[in-house]
């Protein structure tokens, strides 16, 4: 689900919130909090992350197959922060 974007369309560090953002839950999987983390992780001054994989299954596969790239994946940052369901 696409909630926000941090593309260089405006001032650096600006996150544009899309309509689905406002319908998302505040916390949990695919939440408002997660969308903001995903977008902020893409800023060069924070993590400079890219979109190598999207969604929990793809992010898990990326982490298993190429953990070095997973640390640079914006959705991986999001799911780590959301941690839903909690890690055992």
N, C-alpha and C positions, 0 to 999 in steps of 0.2 A: 504494500500500500504506500502510495507516495504522499507524504505529509508536508514536506518542505523542500527547499533547495537553497544551496549556498553557492550557486554559480556566480561567476564574476560579472553580474549584470549591473551591479551598483557599487556602493561603497564597500571596502573590505570589511569583513566581519559581520555583514548583514545577512540574516536568514529570512527568506521570503516564505511565509506560511500559506499553504494552499488550503482549499476548502475542506479536504478530508482531515486535515489536522484538527479542526475544531470538533469533529465527531469522534475522534479517538479518545480512549480512556486516558486519564492523567498519568497512571503508572501501569506497569505490567507489559506484556508482550505487545509490540507495535503501538506503543503509547505516545502521548505528547512528549513526555520526558525523553523517550528513546529517539523520537524524530529529531529533537533538538540536539541530542548527543551525536546522532548520525551526521547531521548537517555541520555541526561545529567541528567534528573530527576531520572534516575535509578542508578546513582552513589551514593554510601553510603555517600559520603561527601557533596552531595547536598541534595536531598530529599529522597534517598533510596527507590524510588517508584518501584512498581512491575506492571505487566500486568494483571490486574483483568478483564478489559474490553477493547475492541478495537473498534473504530468507534464512530461517534457522537451519534447514537441512543443508543448503548450499554452504552456509558459513561453517557448519560442523565438518562437512567434507573438506572444505578448504583448510581448516585447522588440522585435520588428520593428515592430509596429503602434503600441504606446504605451509607449515606453521609460520614461517618467516613472512610470507605474504599475508597470512591471516591477521597478523599484528598491524598490517597497513590497510586493512579493509574496514570501511566505514560502518557497514552493518555488523561486523564483529564487535566493534566498540559499543555499538548500540545494545546488542544482545548480552554482552558482558555486563553492562551497566543495569540493564533491565533484570537480568538473572531470574527469569520466570519461565519455566519452573525453577525453583532454587536448586543450586548444585548440591549434590550429596557429598 
